[in-house]
Amino acid sequence: MDLLLTTHDTGYERPDGPTIAKVLASLDGGRNVLATLGPSDVTYLQASGSVQTGFGLYLQEGSLERRLRTRDRALPLPWVTEAFQRYAGGDLAWRDAVAWEQDPVPVPRESWMTSWPAYIALLIAVSAAMWLFHAWRAAP
C-alpha cells in the first residue's frame, strides 16, 4: 500500500520511520498542527495537536461513517510516533491500546435553492412575468 504523509504544506510518499518521527515532532500547535498518513483521502490516520500539549488521533476507514477519534486528546509524542510507524507497517494492533469514539462529521445537504432546476424555474417565471407585462402595456 502506497502511503502519503502530509502536513499543511509538505508531503512525503512512502515515508520511513525517521521521516514519520521528524514530521510528528515538528507539530508545534501554531502553524503546524496536523499530520495525516494514509493511502487515500478516505482512509487515513491523523494526528492533531502539538508536542507540548499532546495529540488526538483520528482514524478513518473508507467513509465518514467510519471515522473515529481517541477519547484522550493528550497522547504523548512517543506513543503517537509508534502508532504512526505501526500503521505505516500495516500493524493495527496499537488501536486497542486507546479508547475510541465515533467522530461525527456533518455532511451538508444541498438546499433546493442551490440546485439548477430552481434557477431554471425562476428564469421561466421572470420571463413569463416580463412577457405578460409587455403584452399588458401593448394592449389598446
C-alpha positions in Angstrom: 0.0 0.0 0.0 1.4 3.4 -1.0 1.1 5.8 1.9 1.4 9.5 1.8 2.4 11.5 4.9 1.1 15.1 4.7 1.1 18.3 6.8 -0.4 21.6 5.8 2.4 22.3 3.3 4.5 19.2 2.8 4.0 15.6 1.6 6.2 12.5 1.8 5.5 9.5 -0.4 6.1 6.1 1.3 7.6 7.7 4.5 10.0 5.7 6.6 10.2 5.6 10.4 12.6 8.5 10.9 10.6 10.7 8.5 7.4 10.0 10.4 9.1 10.8 13.7 10.5 14.1 12.3 7.2 15.2 10.9 5.3 14.5 14.1 8.0 16.2 16.2 7.6 19.3 14.1 3.9 19.8 15.1 4.1 22.9 17.2 0.5 23.8 17.8 0.9 27.1 15.8 1.1 26.8 12.1 1.7 23.0 12.1 -1.0 21.2 14.0 -2.0 18.3 11.7 -0.2 15.3 10.2 -2.1 12.7 8.1 -0.8 9.3 7.0 -2.8 7.2 4.6 -3.3 5.6 1.2 -6.2 7.9 0.2 -8.4 10.8 1.2 -10.9 8.5 2.8 -8.6 6.0 4.6 -6.0 7.5 7.0 -4.6 8.1 10.4 -4.4 11.7 11.5 -2.7 13.4 14.5 -3.9 16.8 15.7 -2.2 18.8 18.4 1.3 19.7 19.4 4.4 18.2 21.1 3.7 20.4 24.2 0.0 19.7 24.7 -0.2 16.2 23.3 -2.1 14.7 20.4 -5.5 13.4 19.5 -5.8 10.8 16.8 -8.4 10.4 14.1 -8.8 7.1 12.2 -11.0 7.0 9.1 -11.5 3.7 7.3 -13.2 4.3 3.9 -16.0 6.7 4.7 -17.2 9.5 7.1 -19.4 7.0 8.8 -16.3 5.1 9.8 -14.4 8.0 11.3 -13.2 7.6 14.9 -11.2 9.8 17.3 -9.4 9.0 20.5 -11.1 10.0 23.7 -7.7 11.0 25.1 -6.7 14.3 23.4 -3.3 14.5 25.0 -1.4 11.4 23.8 2.3 11.7 24.1 4.6 12.1 21.1 6.4 8.8 21.5 3.2 6.8 21.6 1.7 8.7 18.6 5.0 8.2 16.7 4.9 4.4 17.4 1.2 4.3 16.3 2.0 6.1 13.0 5.0 3.8 12.3 3.0 0.7 13.1 0.1 2.0 10.9 2.6 2.5 8.1 3.8 -1.1 8.5 0.2 -2.4 8.3 0.1 -3.3 12.0 -3.2 -2.2 13.5 -2.9 -3.8 16.9 -2.0 -0.5 18.5 -5.6 0.6 18.1 -6.7 -1.5 21.1 -4.4 0.5 23.5 -6.6 3.6 23.5 -10.3 4.3 23.8 -12.1 5.4 20.6 -15.3 7.2 20.0 -17.3 8.0 16.9 -16.4 11.3 15.3 -19.5 12.5 13.5 -18.8 14.8 10.6 -21.9 16.7 9.5 -22.3 16.4 5.8 -24.1 19.5 4.4 -27.2 18.8 2.4 -27.8 20.8 -0.7 -30.8 23.1 -0.5 -33.3 23.1 -3.3 -32.4 26.8 -3.7 -28.9 25.9 -4.8 -30.0 23.4 -7.4 -30.2 24.3 -11.1 -33.9 23.3 -11.5 -34.8 26.0 -9.1 -32.9 28.6 -11.2 -34.5 27.3 -14.4 -37.9 27.6 -12.9 -37.1 31.1 -11.6 -35.9 32.1 -15.1 -39.1 30.9 -16.7 -41.2 32.7 -14.1 -39.4 36.0 -14.6 -39.5 35.6 -18.4 -43.3 34.9 -18.3 -43.8 37.9 -16.0 -41.9 40.2 -18.4 -43.9 38.9 -21.4 -47.2 39.5 -19.6 -46.1 43.0 -18.5 -45.2 43.9 -22.1 -48.4 42.3 -23.5 -50.4 44.3 -21.0 -48.7 47.6 -21.9 -49.1 47.0 -25.6 -52.9 46.4 -25.3 -55.0 49.3 -26.5 
